[in-house]
Amino acid sequence: MEYANTYPYPRGAKQQLERQSSPTETFIIVPVNFGTNGVSTGNPYRPGQGKHTFNHEVKSSSEKPVYTHWLMKSEPESRLEKGIDVKFGIEDLKEEPDQTACWDGVRNYQARNFMRDQMKQGQEAFFYHSNTKIPGIAGVMKIVKEAYPDHTQFDKKDPHYDSSSSKDYPRWFMVDVQFVRMLKRYIPLSELKHYHLQHKDNDGPLKNLALFTKARLSVQPISDEEWTFILGLEDEKPPN
């Protein structure tokens, strides 16, 4: 967001703020004189008379962090919802045609927004096994198709059916993911928690890991620093 300020102002003049809406917002402050009847008399300055501008860049409050890596949770063990098994682990992804599948069933608005608004083709994500005896990161996958409507929201037989959503105005979205590789070793939640607590004390890379600060989200952003650190763990022995 960039400000362009015009000054000095004559005594008694009021300021008019004009906004141009764009990713980088521009604010132009224009002095406006008001007569005794309250009607604007226009800019009191003629070109070249005591007027100059300066620019000052500030970060817009509307700007969002840009992420290029993700952590996505799925259940590797059988569990029935409305008679349908929702099991889908990394081994299931490997068995899909071209080792590719749609990531359906997300029903949290923030998780949906991450997929719909920020996930881009080619970005990588950790495949995280949740709701299992030893939850943790099993491998890496990549986004191969960007967000499009999740078909399960329209299927009355699906456990993720949403009667308030319509094909004209879909509420839920999904992406397609493709298996990349297994990690050299499984990184359990307990190990990630160990480093998270440690890094909170020493300002380490996992101090704000969403797995603990936004634990309920099934789709979570991962910073570049977090991604690099976690990948490095596969070559290290687990902490005692």
C-alpha positions as CSV (number, residue, x, y, z in Angstrom):
1,M,0.0,0.0,0.0
2,E,1.5,3.3,-1.1
3,Y,0.6,6.8,0.1
4,A,1.1,9.9,-2.0
5,N,0.7,13.0,0.1
6,T,0.3,16.5,-1.1
7,Y,1.2,19.4,1.3
8,P,1.5,22.0,2.7
9,Y,-2.2,22.8,3.4
10,P,-3.6,26.3,3.8
11,R,-5.0,27.1,7.2
12,G,-8.7,26.0,7.4
13,A,-8.5,23.7,4.4
14,K,-10.0,20.2,4.8
15,Q,-8.5,17.1,3.4
16,Q,-10.2,14.7,1.0
17,L,-9.0,11.1,0.8
18,E,-9.3,9.3,-2.5
19,R,-8.7,5.5,-2.6
20,Q,-7.8,3.4,-5.7
21,S,-8.5,-0.2,-4.9
22,S,-5.7,-2.5,-6.1
23,P,-3.3,-5.1,-4.7
24,T,-1.1,-2.1,-3.9
25,E,-3.5,0.6,-2.7
26,T,-2.8,4.2,-3.5
27,F,-4.1,7.0,-1.3
28,I,-4.0,10.5,-2.6
29,I,-4.6,13.3,-0.1
30,V,-6.0,16.4,-1.9
31,P,-6.5,19.7,-0.1
32,V,-10.0,21.0,-0.6
33,N,-11.2,24.5,0.4
34,F,-14.7,25.0,1.7
35,G,-16.3,28.5,1.5
36,T,-18.6,29.9,4.2
37,N,-21.5,28.1,2.5
38,G,-19.8,24.7,2.8
39,V,-19.3,24.3,-0.9
40,S,-15.9,23.2,-2.1
41,T,-13.9,25.8,-4.0
42,G,-11.5,23.2,-5.3
43,N,-7.7,22.8,-5.0
44,P,-6.3,26.1,-3.8
45,Y,-3.0,25.3,-5.6
46,R,-2.3,26.0,-9.2
47,P,0.4,23.8,-10.9
48,G,3.8,24.6,-9.7
49,Q,2.8,26.7,-6.7
50,G,4.2,25.4,-3.5
51,K,3.1,21.8,-4.0
52,H,5.2,18.6,-3.9
53,T,4.6,15.0,-3.1
54,F,6.4,12.2,-1.3
55,N,5.9,8.4,-1.3
56,H,5.9,6.2,1.8
57,E,5.4,2.4,1.4
58,V,3.7,0.5,4.2
59,K,2.4,-3.0,4.3
60,S,-1.3,-3.3,3.6
61,S,-3.4,-4.9,6.4
62,S,-5.2,-6.8,3.6
63,E,-2.1,-8.6,2.5
64,K,-1.9,-12.3,3.4
65,P,1.2,-14.5,3.8
66,V,2.0,-16.4,0.7
67,Y,2.7,-20.1,1.2
68,T,4.1,-22.6,-1.2
69,H,4.1,-25.7,1.0
70,W,1.4,-27.5,2.9
71,L,0.5,-30.2,5.4
72,M,-2.6,-32.2,4.6
73,K,-4.2,-34.7,6.9
74,S,-6.0,-38.0,6.1
75,E,-6.9,-41.1,7.9
76,P,-4.9,-44.3,7.1
77,E,-7.2,-46.6,9.0
78,S,-10.7,-47.7,8.3
79,R,-13.5,-45.7,9.9
80,L,-17.1,-45.7,8.7
81,E,-19.2,-42.6,8.3
82,K,-22.8,-43.2,7.2
83,G,-21.7,-46.6,6.1
84,I,-18.8,-45.4,4.0
85,D,-15.2,-46.1,4.8
86,V,-13.3,-42.8,4.9
87,K,-9.9,-44.4,5.0
88,F,-7.3,-42.9,2.7
89,G,-3.6,-43.2,3.6
90,I,-0.5,-42.6,1.6
91,E,-0.5,-46.2,0.4
92,D,-4.0,-45.7,-1.0
93,L,-2.7,-42.7,-2.9
94,K,0.1,-44.8,-4.4
95,E,-2.4,-47.3,-5.7
96,E,-4.6,-44.7,-7.5
97,P,-4.2,-44.4,-11.3
98,D,-1.1,-42.3,-12.0
99,Q,-0.8,-42.2,-8.2
100,T,-3.2,-39.2,-8.3
101,A,-6.4,-38.5,-6.4
102,C,-8.8,-35.7,-5.6
103,W,-8.5,-34.3,-2.0
104,D,-12.2,-34.2,-1.2
105,G,-14.2,-34.0,2.0
106,V,-12.7,-30.8,3.5
107,R,-15.4,-29.1,5.5
108,N,-13.6,-26.4,7.3
109,Y,-13.8,-22.9,5.9
110,Q,-10.2,-21.9,6.6
111,A,-8.8,-25.2,5.2
112,R,-11.1,-24.7,2.2
113,N,-9.8,-21.2,1.7
114,F,-6.2,-22.4,1.7
115,M,-7.0,-24.9,-1.1
116,R,-9.2,-22.6,-3.1
117,D,-7.3,-19.4,-2.8
118,Q,-3.6,-20.2,-2.3
119,M,-2.7,-23.7,-3.5
120,K,-1.0,-23.7,-6.9
121,Q,-0.1,-26.5,-9.3
122,G,3.4,-27.8,-8.6
123,Q,3.5,-27.0,-4.9
124,E,4.3,-29.8,-2.5
125,A,2.6,-31.0,0.7
126,F,3.3,-33.4,3.5
127,F,0.9,-36.3,3.6
128,Y,0.0,-36.5,7.3
129,H,-1.6,-39.6,8.8
130,S,-4.2,-38.5,11.4
131,N,-6.6,-40.3,13.7
132,T,-4.3,-43.3,14.1
133,K,-2.2,-44.8,16.9
134,I,0.9,-42.9,15.9
135,P,0.0,-39.8,13.9
136,G,2.7,-38.2,11.8
137,I,4.2,-37.3,8.4
138,A,4.5,-40.3,6.0
139,G,5.6,-38.7,2.8
140,V,5.4,-36.0,0.2
141,M,2.9,-35.3,-2.6
142,K,2.4,-32.4,-5.0
143,I,-0.6,-30.4,-6.2
144,V,-1.3,-31.3,-9.8
145,K,-4.7,-29.6,-10.3
146,E,-5.8,-26.4,-8.6
147,A,-9.1,-25.9,-6.8
148,Y,-12.4,-27.0,-8.3
149,P,-15.8,-27.9,-6.8
150,D,-15.8,-30.9,-4.5
151,H,-18.3,-33.4,-6.0
152,T,-19.1,-35.0,-2.6
153,Q,-21.0,-31.9,-1.4
154,F,-23.7,-32.8,-3.9
155,D,-23.9,-36.5,-3.3
156,K,-26.7,-37.3,-0.7
157,K,-25.1,-40.7,0.0
158,D,-21.7,-39.2,0.8
159,P,-20.9,-38.5,4.4
160,H,-19.7,-35.0,3.3
161,Y,-22.9,-34.1,1.6
162,D,-24.0,-30.5,2.2
163,S,-27.6,-29.7,1.5
164,S,-27.0,-26.0,1.6
165,S,-24.6,-26.1,-1.3
166,S,-25.5,-26.0,-5.0
167,K,-23.8,-26.6,-8.3
168,D,-24.4,-23.0,-9.2
169,Y,-22.9,-21.7,-6.0
170,P,-20.6,-24.5,-4.7
171,R,-19.4,-24.0,-1.1
172,W,-16.6,-26.6,-1.0
173,F,-13.6,-27.1,-3.1
174,M,-10.8,-29.7,-3.6
175,V,-7.5,-30.1,-5.4
176,D,-5.8,-33.1,-7.1
177,V,-2.7,-34.4,-5.5
178,Q,0.0,-36.9,-6.8
179,F,2.3,-39.1,-4.8
180,V,6.0,-37.9,-4.9
181,R,7.8,-40.1,-2.4
182,M,7.8,-41.6,1.1
183,L,10.0,-40.0,3.7
184,K,13.1,-41.9,4.6
185,R,11.5,-42.4,8.0
186,Y,8.1,-41.7,9.5
187,I,8.1,-38.4,11.4
188,P,5.7,-38.8,14.3
189,L,3.6,-36.1,15.9
190,S,5.5,-36.6,19.2
191,E,8.8,-35.7,17.5
192,L,7.4,-32.6,15.9
193,K,5.9,-31.5,19.2
194,H,9.3,-32.0,20.9
195,Y,10.9,-29.5,18.4
196,H,7.9,-27.2,18.5
197,L,8.2,-26.8,22.3
198,Q,12.0,-26.5,22.1
199,H,11.8,-23.9,19.3
200,K,9.2,-21.8,21.2
201,D,12.0,-21.3,23.8
202,N,14.8,-20.6,21.4
203,D,13.0,-19.0,18.5
204,G,13.6,-22.0,16.2
205,P,11.9,-22.7,12.9
206,L,9.0,-24.8,14.3
207,K,7.9,-22.3,17.0
208,N,4.7,-21.4,15.0
209,L,4.0,-24.7,13.4
210,A,0.3,-24.8,12.4
211,L,0.1,-28.4,13.5
212,F,0.1,-27.1,17.1
213,T,-1.2,-23.5,16.6
214,K,-4.0,-24.4,14.3
215,A,-4.3,-28.1,15.2
216,R,-7.9,-28.6,14.1
217,L,-7.2,-27.7,10.4
218,S,-6.9,-30.6,8.0
219,V,-5.1,-28.5,5.5
220,Q,-2.3,-26.3,7.0
221,P,0.2,-23.9,5.6
222,I,3.9,-24.7,6.0
223,S,6.5,-22.0,5.8
224,D,9.7,-22.5,3.7
225,E,11.7,-22.6,6.9
226,E,9.5,-25.2,8.5
227,W,9.5,-27.3,5.3
228,T,13.3,-27.4,5.2
229,F,13.7,-28.2,8.8
230,I,11.1,-31.1,8.8
231,L,12.6,-32.6,5.6
232,G,16.0,-32.5,7.4
233,L,14.6,-34.7,10.2
234,E,14.4,-37.7,7.9
235,D,18.2,-37.9,7.9
236,E,18.5,-37.5,11.6
237,K,17.9,-40.0,14.5
238,P,14.8,-39.3,16.5
239,P,15.4,-37.4,19.7
240,N,15.6,-39.4,22.9
